Amino acid sequence: MPGAGAAPGAETVPGSGTGPGRTQRSAPFRPGRASDPAARKRGADTRALTQLLFSQLKEVEPGTAEHARVRSALIEANLPLVRYAAARFRSRNEPMEDVVQVGTIGLINAIDRFDPDRGVQFPTFAMPTVVGEIKRYFRDNVRTVHVPRRLHELWVQVNSATEDLTTAHGRSPTTAEIAERLRISEDEVLACIEAGRSYHATSLEAAQEGDGLPGLLDRLGYEDPALDGVEHRDLVRHLLVQLPEREQRILLLRYYSNLTQSQISAELGVSQMHVSRLLARSFARLRSANRIDP
């Protein structure tokens, strides 16, 4: 929170280091289990505080010292959400406090755009913005795997063709349609999808803001089933190589080409029921391999 000497409307970005406008370095945020009474109590307290602060924010005039104080309190109260999002990028070898700072920018943007009257819990609204800010940081500043020039150029063409075909057909195109449009093989299209991930440039899958749906974080007292798909994408990305080739392709079509089970069944020439069984079996294998509870 800004100190007593902060100018009206001054903005600070908490989250790392020490000194004015910064918080002490904290341990990595880990969401508590819903059955943990202490975690549930902290979550209820944070939810109540956030709702109260947003109510106060509506009553004060923007640009005043009081508005800056309440806004800063909202940032501080919801920093656990930023640390949770940042922890998902721990394997990318960037200083965690830098990632938290970037995520905090997304948190501030979410606070400024949030409308409590829409009936959506704040973490559900804020998480896509926070994660999106972090992903943009990695996309613009970090590339960890060398991609051959030809494959990079082809990847740009695949992205452009995907956008054009989506606009033309009103749906995500199949791998075959992209390949036909660019006159390349389907394997080359899939290789481009894989290569694109070395730039960390996969598009953000925005969480759906269903009326009254709880949010993501057990630590904050919220559970958001709308974010299950995001967790599945991370699971697929890291463990895909453990599956047979056919199951790899089905998962790529489902979670990276965004095809429906019906579209996958038409492309592969199998029944939709068979696709559904293969998807369920693939995730069962991945959960078992990574010791993930269902």
Sequence and secondary structure as in RCSB ss.txt:
>XXXX:A:sequence
MPGAGAAPGAETVPGSGTGPGRTQRSAPFRPGRASDPAARKRGADTRALTQLLFSQLKEVEPGTAEHARVRSALI
EANLPLVRYAAARFRSRNEPMEDVVQVGTIGLINAIDRFDPDRGVQFPTFAMPTVVGEIKRYFRDNVRTVHVPRR
LHELWVQVNSATEDLTTAHGRSPTTAEIAERLRISEDEVLACIEAGRSYHATSLEAAQEGDGLPGLLDRLGYEDP
ALDGVEHRDLVRHLLVQLPEREQRILLLRYYSNLTQSQISAELGVSQMHVSRLLARSFARLRSANRIDP
>XXXX:A:secstr
   TT  TT     SSSSSTT            TT HHHHHHHHHHHHHHHHHHHHHHHS TTSHHHHHHHHHHH
HHTHHHHHHHHHTTGGG S HHHHHHHHHHHHHHHHHH  GGG   HHHHHHHHHHHHHHHHHHHH   S   HH
HHHHHHHHHHHHHHHHHHHSS   HHHHHHHHT  HHHHHHHHHHHGGGT          TT   S TTTT   G
GGHHHHHHHHHHHHGGGS HHHHHHHHHHHTS   HHHHHHHHTS HHHHHHHHHHHHHHHHHHHT   
